Amino acid sequence: MNGYSITKENHEIRAQSRSILTGNWGMAVLVILVFGIITGVGGSSGSSASGDGGWFSGIIIGLVALGSILAVAYTILVANVIDYGSSVTFLKLGREGKIAFENLFLGFKDYGRVVATMFVRNLFIFLWTLLLIIPGIIKAYAYGMTEYILIDNPNIDALSAVTKSKEMMNGWKGKLFLLDLSLIGWWFLCLFTCGIGFLWLGAYFKTNRAVFYMELSGTSENTEKIEPTEDDYVIEAAQKEIERINKEESDFS
């Protein structure tokens, strides 16, 4: 379609995710719990209040407005960075087979670029949502690979990461939507666990997304460049010498 493709069916992606999570469920649930606590703080700030009019109502409205501004600032400066860190955590789990809790905070090591990229992505989704809900949902899936692209491309800027996600997801948004939709039964079951089940479902969902990205981008293994050692150069030279000797022998035969 656009140089990117996925050969696996969604049920195979889900099976791979469950296999990856085997032996890692405890730490994965802990990551989702902390992720939920940190990212949920901002949403609890701008609660509505009612007064009986006059100057007191003005103060209440002002405090609510201030709380809303602080909540937005917290989301941009903290929650989005943790959101990025959760994607790092589960992508590394998919590639390395183990989960490290500290990866949840890796976004703070590349703070400026992460904040800018997540802000641009969410702003674009918000602006499309202002048109209609459906375009907003479509764009959310179009930009759904942005944080993973940021992880694998340490020099890419915010706008380029969002643009690359859009290009990568061209023709694949429906498949990712159906992958998410296939978990709807689990969402309903989690309602009967007083919400506790969402910790496990969140880990499953995040792993599905990571596997989807790995399959789409063809980067199942860690993409960090490994510099050749001196032994590698010696082995390469020896192989070339053997090839030269074999060629000379074949020329005389």
Residue frames relative to the residue before (quaternion, step in Angstrom):
aa qw qx qy qz dx dy dz
M 1.0000 0.0000 0.0000 0.0000 0.00 0.00 0.00
N 0.8069 -0.1075 0.1140 0.5695 3.58 0.81 -1.03
G 0.6869 -0.4348 0.2675 0.5173 3.55 1.24 0.45
Y 0.7042 0.3669 -0.2432 0.5571 3.57 1.29 -0.19
S 0.0897 0.8078 -0.5771 0.0797 3.57 -0.94 0.80
I 0.2009 -0.7417 0.6273 0.1267 3.52 -1.33 0.46
T 0.2308 -0.7937 0.5511 0.1140 3.55 -0.68 1.08
K 0.6267 0.5572 -0.3426 0.4236 3.59 1.16 -0.47
E 0.4399 -0.6484 0.5517 0.2858 3.52 -1.19 0.66
N 0.6605 -0.5340 0.3489 0.3961 3.57 -1.20 0.45
H 0.6329 0.5220 -0.3496 0.4524 3.60 1.02 -0.67
E 0.6255 0.5188 -0.3369 0.4754 3.59 1.16 -0.56
I 0.6157 0.5316 -0.3389 0.4727 3.58 1.08 -0.70
R 0.6595 0.4990 -0.3098 0.4692 3.57 0.95 -0.87
A 0.6425 0.5180 -0.3238 0.4627 3.59 0.98 -0.81
Q 0.6435 0.5108 -0.3206 0.4713 3.59 1.00 -0.80
S 0.6323 0.5347 -0.3283 0.4546 3.58 1.02 -0.79
R 0.6618 0.4948 -0.3110 0.4695 3.59 0.92 -0.87
S 0.6308 0.5294 -0.3285 0.4625 3.57 1.05 -0.74
I 0.6476 0.5195 -0.3073 0.4650 3.57 1.01 -0.85
L 0.7020 0.4800 -0.2603 0.4572 3.57 0.99 -0.86
T 0.4972 0.6573 -0.4299 0.3687 3.59 1.21 -0.36
G 0.8063 0.1874 -0.1763 0.5326 3.56 -0.65 1.12
N 0.7295 0.3883 -0.2239 0.5167 3.58 1.28 -0.16
W 0.3746 0.7747 -0.4583 0.2226 3.59 1.29 0.00
G 0.6456 0.5544 -0.3347 0.4046 3.59 0.87 -0.89
M 0.7122 0.4327 -0.2544 0.4908 3.57 0.80 -1.00
A 0.6160 0.5537 -0.3419 0.4439 3.58 1.07 -0.74
V 0.6569 0.4990 -0.3014 0.4782 3.58 0.98 -0.85
L 0.6277 0.5325 -0.3321 0.4606 3.58 1.02 -0.77
V 0.6336 0.5279 -0.3228 0.4644 3.58 0.98 -0.85
I 0.6725 0.4881 -0.2960 0.4710 3.59 0.91 -0.92
L 0.6232 0.5463 -0.3377 0.4462 3.60 1.01 -0.77
V 0.6946 0.4539 -0.2715 0.4877 3.59 0.83 -1.01
F 0.6093 0.5503 -0.3338 0.4632 3.57 1.05 -0.80
G 0.6843 0.4911 -0.2808 0.4601 3.59 0.91 -0.92
I 0.6459 0.5194 -0.3216 0.4579 3.57 1.00 -0.81
I 0.7054 0.4723 -0.2750 0.4515 3.58 0.83 -1.01
T 0.7287 0.4258 -0.2541 0.4724 3.58 0.84 -0.91
G 0.6503 0.5359 -0.3208 0.4324 3.61 1.21 -0.37
V 0.5071 0.6731 -0.4158 0.3419 3.57 1.25 -0.34
G 0.6727 0.5191 -0.3014 0.4326 3.58 0.88 -0.97
G 0.6662 0.5278 -0.3088 0.4269 3.57 1.02 -0.76
S 0.6666 0.5120 -0.3069 0.4464 3.58 1.20 -0.41
S 0.5441 0.6746 -0.3781 0.3255 3.56 1.28 -0.19
G 0.8073 0.3331 -0.2254 0.4318 3.70 0.38 -0.74
S 0.1133 0.8184 -0.5561 0.0899 3.60 0.69 0.98
S 0.5030 -0.6705 0.4578 0.2965 3.55 -1.08 0.73
A 0.0740 -0.7839 0.6150 0.0427 3.55 -1.21 0.57
S 0.2254 -0.7738 0.5766 0.1340 3.56 -1.14 0.57
G 0.1129 -0.7893 0.6002 0.0625 3.57 -1.05 0.77
D 0.5486 -0.6250 0.4296 0.3518 3.54 -1.25 -0.05
G 0.7285 -0.4442 0.2453 0.4603 3.59 1.05 0.58
G 0.7286 0.4506 -0.3126 0.4103 3.52 -1.37 0.03
W 0.8148 -0.2778 0.1916 0.4714 3.53 -1.32 -0.39
F 0.6124 0.5649 -0.3634 0.4170 3.61 1.06 -0.69
S 0.6380 0.5155 -0.3213 0.4733 3.58 1.03 -0.82
G 0.6215 0.5466 -0.3386 0.4475 3.57 1.05 -0.74
I 0.6449 0.5124 -0.3180 0.4695 3.56 0.99 -0.81
I 0.6491 0.5213 -0.3145 0.4560 3.56 0.95 -0.92
I 0.6580 0.5055 -0.3085 0.4651 3.57 0.92 -0.94
G 0.6477 0.5248 -0.3147 0.4540 3.56 1.00 -0.84
L 0.6605 0.5033 -0.3038 0.4670 3.57 0.98 -0.83
V 0.6341 0.5203 -0.3225 0.4724 3.56 1.06 -0.79
A 0.6466 0.5135 -0.3142 0.4685 3.59 0.98 -0.87
L 0.6504 0.5092 -0.3130 0.4688 3.58 0.98 -0.86
G 0.6411 0.5269 -0.3169 0.4592 3.56 1.02 -0.84
S 0.6431 0.5233 -0.3180 0.4600 3.56 1.04 -0.80
I 0.6448 0.5175 -0.3135 0.4671 3.58 1.00 -0.86
L 0.6587 0.5037 -0.3003 0.4714 3.56 0.97 -0.89
A 0.6331 0.5364 -0.3290 0.4507 3.57 1.05 -0.78
V 0.6474 0.5068 -0.3108 0.4769 3.58 1.01 -0.85
A 0.6517 0.5158 -0.3104 0.4613 3.57 0.95 -0.90
Y 0.6429 0.5227 -0.3140 0.4635 3.58 0.99 -0.86
T 0.6404 0.5292 -0.3225 0.4537 3.58 0.98 -0.84
I 0.6943 0.4828 -0.2728 0.4586 3.57 0.89 -0.98
L 0.7852 0.3927 -0.1752 0.4456 3.56 0.81 -1.05
V 0.7911 0.2638 -0.1398 0.5339 3.61 1.14 -0.54
A 0.7287 0.4624 -0.2712 0.4261 3.59 0.55 -1.18
N 0.6623 0.5077 -0.3135 0.4531 3.60 0.93 -0.85
V 0.6302 0.5278 -0.3315 0.4630 3.58 1.09 -0.69
I 0.6500 0.4883 -0.3096 0.4932 3.57 1.06 -0.74
D 0.5901 0.5623 -0.3545 0.4582 3.58 1.10 -0.70
Y 0.6382 0.5075 -0.3043 0.4925 3.56 0.99 -0.90
G 0.6624 0.5227 -0.3049 0.4417 3.59 0.92 -0.92
S 0.6262 0.5269 -0.3471 0.4580 3.59 1.06 -0.66
S 0.6340 0.5146 -0.3287 0.4746 3.59 1.08 -0.70
V 0.6113 0.5369 -0.3375 0.4734 3.58 1.06 -0.79
T 0.6583 0.5485 -0.3061 0.4148 3.55 0.87 -1.03
F 0.7553 0.3923 -0.2239 0.4748 3.58 0.78 -1.00
L 0.5814 0.5400 -0.3855 0.4709 3.60 1.16 -0.37
K 0.6605 0.4844 -0.3026 0.4874 3.58 0.96 -0.83
L 0.5928 0.5473 -0.3614 0.4674 3.59 1.10 -0.65
G 0.6727 0.5067 -0.2979 0.4494 3.59 0.89 -0.90
R 0.7278 0.4393 -0.2376 0.4700 3.56 1.03 -0.77
E 0.7927 0.3333 -0.1463 0.4891 3.55 0.95 -0.89
G 0.4456 -0.7306 0.4258 0.2939 3.58 1.27 -0.24
K 0.7365 0.2878 -0.2215 0.5708 3.58 1.24 0.22
I 0.3313 -0.7538 0.5429 0.1653 3.53 -1.19 0.61
A 0.1364 -0.7815 0.6066 0.0508 3.55 -0.99 0.91
F 0.4588 -0.7221 0.4494 0.2572 3.57 -0.60 1.18
E 0.6506 0.5558 -0.3239 0.4036 3.59 0.99 -0.82
N 0.5361 0.6287 -0.4071 0.3893 3.61 1.20 -0.35
L 0.5321 0.6404 -0.3967 0.3866 3.57 1.22 -0.44
F 0.7545 0.3732 -0.1899 0.5054 3.59 1.15 -0.59
L 0.3582 0.7682 -0.4720 0.2424 3.61 1.24 0.20
G 0.5607 0.6263 -0.3891 0.3768 3.59 1.13 -0.53
F 0.6243 0.5532 -0.3439 0.4312 3.59 1.12 -0.56
K 0.6007 0.5486 -0.3634 0.4540 3.62 1.24 -0.24
D 0.7445 0.2306 -0.1499 0.6083 3.57 1.28 -0.34
Y 0.0261 0.9075 -0.4190 -0.0107 3.47 1.25 0.80
G 0.7043 0.4942 -0.2890 0.4198 3.59 0.67 -1.09
R 0.6911 0.4750 -0.2775 0.4688 3.57 0.89 -0.95
V 0.6518 0.5125 -0.3172 0.4603 3.58 0.99 -0.80
V 0.6546 0.5082 -0.3130 0.4640 3.60 0.89 -0.92
A 0.6712 0.5073 -0.2981 0.4508 3.58 0.89 -0.95
T 0.6914 0.4932 -0.2863 0.4436 3.57 0.86 -0.97
M 0.6801 0.4754 -0.2962 0.4730 3.57 0.87 -0.91
F 0.6241 0.5342 -0.3379 0.4593 3.59 1.08 -0.69
V 0.6628 0.5016 -0.3036 0.4658 3.59 0.89 -0.94
R 0.6507 0.5186 -0.3197 0.4533 3.58 0.91 -0.90
N 0.7148 0.4524 -0.2635 0.4636 3.58 0.78 -1.01
L 0.6062 0.5468 -0.3523 0.4576 3.58 1.11 -0.63
F 0.6474 0.5156 -0.3162 0.4637 3.58 0.94 -0.88
I 0.6545 0.5045 -0.3116 0.4690 3.58 0.93 -0.89
F 0.6474 0.5246 -0.3129 0.4557 3.59 0.97 -0.88
L 0.6730 0.4986 -0.3030 0.4546 3.59 0.89 -0.91
W 0.6514 0.4919 -0.3185 0.4819 3.59 1.02 -0.74
T 0.6305 0.5399 -0.3329 0.4474 3.58 1.09 -0.69
L 0.5794 0.5890 -0.3714 0.4236 3.58 1.15 -0.56
L 0.6075 0.5409 -0.3557 0.4603 3.59 1.16 -0.58
L 0.7123 -0.2739 0.2249 0.6058 3.54 0.78 -1.14
I 0.6433 -0.5384 0.3717 0.3977 3.57 -1.18 0.46
I 0.6617 0.5421 -0.3195 0.4076 3.60 0.85 -0.96
P 0.6585 0.4845 -0.3325 0.4701 3.65 0.82 -0.84
G 0.6263 0.5464 -0.3333 0.4452 3.58 1.07 -0.72
I 0.6503 0.5059 -0.3080 0.4758 3.56 1.01 -0.84
I 0.6401 0.5309 -0.3206 0.4535 3.58 0.95 -0.90
K 0.6899 0.4701 -0.2808 0.4735 3.58 0.90 -0.91
A 0.5827 0.5687 -0.3756 0.4428 3.58 1.10 -0.59
Y 0.6771 0.4532 -0.2844 0.5052 3.58 1.05 -0.74
A 0.6092 0.5526 -0.3525 0.4463 3.60 1.06 -0.67
Y 0.7533 0.3568 -0.1890 0.5191 3.58 1.01 -0.82
G 0.3887 0.7887 -0.4189 0.2264 3.59 1.29 0.12
M 0.6944 0.4568 -0.2799 0.4804 3.59 1.20 -0.36
T 0.3512 0.7955 -0.4524 0.1981 3.58 1.30 -0.04
E 0.7093 0.4622 -0.2898 0.4464 3.61 0.72 -0.99
Y 0.6361 0.5207 -0.3368 0.4592 3.60 1.06 -0.68
I 0.6202 0.5287 -0.3273 0.4782 3.56 1.07 -0.75
L 0.6286 0.5347 -0.3201 0.4654 3.56 1.05 -0.79
I 0.6361 0.5370 -0.3211 0.4517 3.57 1.03 -0.80
D 0.7631 0.4061 -0.1981 0.4621 3.56 0.83 -1.02
N 0.7480 0.3118 -0.1870 0.5552 3.61 1.24 -0.27
P 0.1882 -0.8528 0.4773 0.0977 3.59 0.23 1.27
N 0.7260 0.4227 -0.2492 0.4818 3.61 1.19 -0.34
I 0.4977 0.6684 -0.4293 0.3482 3.60 1.25 -0.04
D 0.3772 -0.7218 0.5296 0.2370 3.59 -1.07 0.71
A 0.7461 -0.4460 0.2677 0.4156 3.55 -1.32 0.31
L 0.7130 0.4614 -0.2727 0.4521 3.58 0.70 -1.06
S 0.6458 0.5214 -0.3179 0.4582 3.59 1.02 -0.79
A 0.6310 0.5332 -0.3328 0.4547 3.60 1.04 -0.75
V 0.6603 0.4956 -0.2991 0.4785 3.57 0.97 -0.89
T 0.6568 0.5158 -0.3032 0.4590 3.58 0.98 -0.89
K 0.6593 0.5073 -0.3112 0.4595 3.57 0.96 -0.86
S 0.6129 0.5365 -0.3467 0.4652 3.59 1.05 -0.71
K 0.6396 0.5278 -0.3187 0.4592 3.57 0.96 -0.86
E 0.6659 0.4923 -0.2953 0.4765 3.58 0.97 -0.87
M 0.6617 0.5237 -0.3009 0.4442 3.57 0.94 -0.92
M 0.7364 0.4319 -0.2247 0.4698 3.57 0.98 -0.87
N 0.4111 0.7074 -0.4783 0.3192 3.59 1.25 0.05
G 0.8131 0.1748 -0.1640 0.5305 3.57 -0.47 1.21
W 0.7398 0.4060 -0.2196 0.4895 3.59 1.25 -0.20
K 0.4090 0.7254 -0.4679 0.2960 3.59 1.25 0.01
G 0.6491 0.5316 -0.3161 0.4429 3.59 0.97 -0.84
K 0.6479 0.5202 -0.3230 0.4532 3.58 1.00 -0.80
L 0.6643 0.4844 -0.3095 0.4777 3.58 0.97 -0.82
F 0.6162 0.5447 -0.3387 0.4570 3.59 1.05 -0.74
L 0.6778 0.4792 -0.2896 0.4764 3.58 0.94 -0.88
L 0.5965 0.5492 -0.3592 0.4621 3.58 1.13 -0.61
D 0.6645 0.4798 -0.2941 0.4917 3.57 0.96 -0.85
L 0.6639 0.5253 -0.3025 0.4379 3.56 0.95 -0.92
S 0.6090 0.5818 -0.3532 0.4072 3.58 1.11 -0.62
L 0.6520 0.5093 -0.3134 0.4661 3.59 1.26 -0.26
I 0.3942 0.7671 -0.4533 0.2251 3.58 1.27 -0.08
G 0.6074 0.5539 -0.3526 0.4472 3.59 1.07 -0.67
W 0.6528 0.5083 -0.3083 0.4695 3.56 1.02 -0.79
W 0.5978 0.5613 -0.3589 0.4459 3.59 1.09 -0.70
F 0.6737 0.4884 -0.2970 0.4684 3.58 0.92 -0.88
L 0.6396 0.5264 -0.3273 0.4546 3.59 0.99 -0.80
C 0.6393 0.5491 -0.3259 0.4285 3.57 1.05 -0.78
L 0.5625 0.6076 -0.3809 0.4116 3.57 1.19 -0.49
F 0.6861 0.4819 -0.2719 0.4724 3.57 1.16 -0.62
T 0.6423 0.4913 -0.3302 0.4869 3.58 1.30 0.10
C 0.5062 -0.6589 0.3965 0.3905 3.56 1.31 0.37
G 0.7099 -0.4788 0.2423 0.4561 3.56 1.15 0.68
I 0.5046 0.6726 -0.4267 0.3331 3.60 1.20 -0.31
G 0.6256 0.5738 -0.3318 0.4116 3.57 1.04 -0.76
F 0.5688 0.6128 -0.3855 0.3902 3.58 1.17 -0.47
L 0.5431 0.5996 -0.4079 0.4232 3.60 1.19 -0.33
W 0.6851 0.4497 -0.2686 0.5062 3.57 0.97 -0.87
L 0.6508 0.5133 -0.3166 0.4612 3.57 0.98 -0.81
G 0.6232 0.5454 -0.3358 0.4488 3.58 1.05 -0.75
A 0.6485 0.5047 -0.3116 0.4771 3.57 1.01 -0.81
Y 0.6381 0.5249 -0.3075 0.4719 3.56 1.04 -0.85
F 0.6549 0.5214 -0.2975 0.4590 3.57 0.94 -0.96
K 0.6855 0.4888 -0.2854 0.4580 3.59 0.85 -0.97
T 0.6464 0.5079 -0.3196 0.4712 3.57 1.05 -0.76
N 0.6029 0.5519 -0.3467 0.4602 3.59 1.04 -0.76
R 0.6635 0.5096 -0.3001 0.4583 3.57 0.91 -0.94
A 0.6575 0.5142 -0.3063 0.4576 3.58 0.97 -0.88
V 0.6577 0.4966 -0.3051 0.4773 3.58 0.96 -0.89
F 0.6132 0.5505 -0.3384 0.4544 3.58 1.00 -0.81
Y 0.6712 0.4873 -0.2976 0.4728 3.58 0.91 -0.92
M 0.6514 0.5221 -0.3263 0.4434 3.59 0.89 -0.89
E 0.6713 0.4878 -0.2961 0.4730 3.56 0.97 -0.85
L 0.6803 0.5026 -0.2932 0.4456 3.58 0.91 -0.91
S 0.7501 0.3929 -0.2096 0.4890 3.58 0.94 -0.88
G 0.3907 -0.7285 0.4780 0.2968 3.58 1.23 -0.32
T 0.5568 0.5964 -0.3858 0.4305 3.58 1.14 0.64
S 0.0398 0.8363 -0.5440 0.0559 3.56 0.69 1.07
E 0.7173 0.3802 -0.2410 0.5318 3.55 1.09 -0.67
N 0.6587 -0.4879 0.3880 0.4212 3.54 -1.32 0.31
T 0.3339 -0.7925 0.4846 0.1600 3.57 -0.72 1.07
E 0.4093 0.7077 -0.4928 0.2981 3.60 1.18 0.11
K 0.4568 -0.7050 0.4786 0.2556 3.55 -0.90 1.01
I 0.2081 -0.7706 0.5932 0.1050 3.57 -0.86 0.97
E 0.3368 -0.7582 0.5248 0.1903 3.56 -0.58 1.15
P 0.4920 -0.6656 0.4683 0.3091 3.63 -0.98 0.83
T 0.3713 -0.7168 0.5478 0.2195 3.56 -1.11 0.74
E 0.6985 -0.4454 0.3428 0.4430 3.56 -1.31 0.08
D 0.6224 0.5413 -0.3397 0.4518 3.58 1.05 -0.74
D 0.6149 0.5533 -0.3452 0.4434 3.59 1.05 -0.74
Y 0.6606 0.5027 -0.3071 0.4654 3.58 0.99 -0.85
V 0.6335 0.5304 -0.3255 0.4597 3.59 1.04 -0.79
I 0.6586 0.5050 -0.3007 0.4699 3.57 0.96 -0.93
E 0.6508 0.5165 -0.3161 0.4579 3.58 0.95 -0.85
A 0.6537 0.5096 -0.3111 0.4649 3.60 0.98 -0.86
A 0.6483 0.5183 -0.3142 0.4608 3.57 1.02 -0.84
Q 0.6422 0.5215 -0.3211 0.4610 3.59 1.00 -0.81
K 0.6529 0.5077 -0.3122 0.4675 3.58 0.99 -0.81
E 0.6422 0.5195 -0.3215 0.4630 3.59 1.05 -0.78
I 0.6388 0.5157 -0.3211 0.4722 3.59 1.01 -0.81
E 0.6471 0.5152 -0.3151 0.4654 3.57 0.98 -0.84
R 0.6437 0.5232 -0.3222 0.4563 3.61 1.05 -0.79
I 0.6599 0.5049 -0.3080 0.4633 3.58 0.97 -0.91
N 0.6483 0.5183 -0.3155 0.4600 3.59 0.97 -0.86
K 0.6442 0.5224 -0.3190 0.4586 3.58 1.03 -0.77
E 0.6538 0.5084 -0.3152 0.4634 3.60 1.00 -0.87
E 0.6435 0.5174 -0.3249 0.4611 3.59 1.03 -0.79
S 0.6604 0.4987 -0.3110 0.4674 3.58 0.98 -0.79
D 0.6298 0.5382 -0.3411 0.4443 3.62 1.10 -0.59
F 0.6983 0.4579 -0.2679 0.4805 3.59 1.10 -0.70
S 0.6274 0.5599 -0.3393 0.4215 3.59 1.16 -0.46
